[in-house]
């Protein structure tokens, strides 16, 4: 049996553990975590049977690794990716790939020159029923596409006392809801329909202009249950909400709304596509159901089950119908494709997994959205990125 492939995870927080868990279940050995030490990272590494380092340089010096997973706060993504690429390592990076599109393009160039396998974690592509929607669009079930619409709503930043590093523009970037969750929706719209925004107009809003920052750090999503006792007021200008009107390059029109302050919406990505023949609707809060809308016959509710699925959807499905698949499985499926490419020793010509090019695309769209909102004008995003 060949040696297992090996990974190091930089950033032992919420999403770092998701990566490590999915990797382990794929048979990849997570040899080490890298962290600041203040995040309980040492204990987490120990619980995983992995070693712990306080810098990527130290980990790469001591460990034989095939791939570096970057799951830190956003401002560290690009410097860590540069370091990993210079060391000739394959890279899986959380989104956003970088703090701006120019930095993202530089990373893409470096990754291509180095010939490494590179990926950005747009994990929604790997839900089984997302694949089903894509297959239905591709085989023409919907007819010509008229509308691509929906959005992404969360409530974990609803209160002025909710805090996370994403709220600090120095750590998270100058766009928040659009970059954090709108980027998933835009990636998915393109993945399912093959269409990208040709022109857009955006409206962004900051409802909570002053937030109470805890004097100690709070992990993503944990602020809901852990209420720190000491706060300091901080003025905010990043987007709690964004609304975007989109003209797609394939002729469809759409709207996207994103919000981190919508009470009751925990983690709700919604995608609805309306075509000349029929429509589909899917949400990440009910991942096992796909609504199919008709004009002259009864609507359908497809429950994920192998006989009901297109071959492309079956290929990413791991559990029998009735045994709910979810968030963790999407990471397993994404990493499976990435590590297949690593094992082959070459990035595939047309990967189905999201690459740095998709990361750059998301950054370009974010910049177009920010400019449109700032100048109150329609903007044509520059998406001239080779796939
Ligand atoms: C926090 O908003 C977050 O974890 C995002 O960063 C993820 O990308 C999204 O999947 C869930 O919410």
Boltz pocket constraint, residues with backbone or C-beta under 6 A from the ligand:
constraints:
  - pocket:
      binder: B
      contacts: [[A, 95], [A, 121], [A, 154], [A, 180], [A, 181], [A, 184], [A, 220], [A, 267]]
      max_distance: 6.0
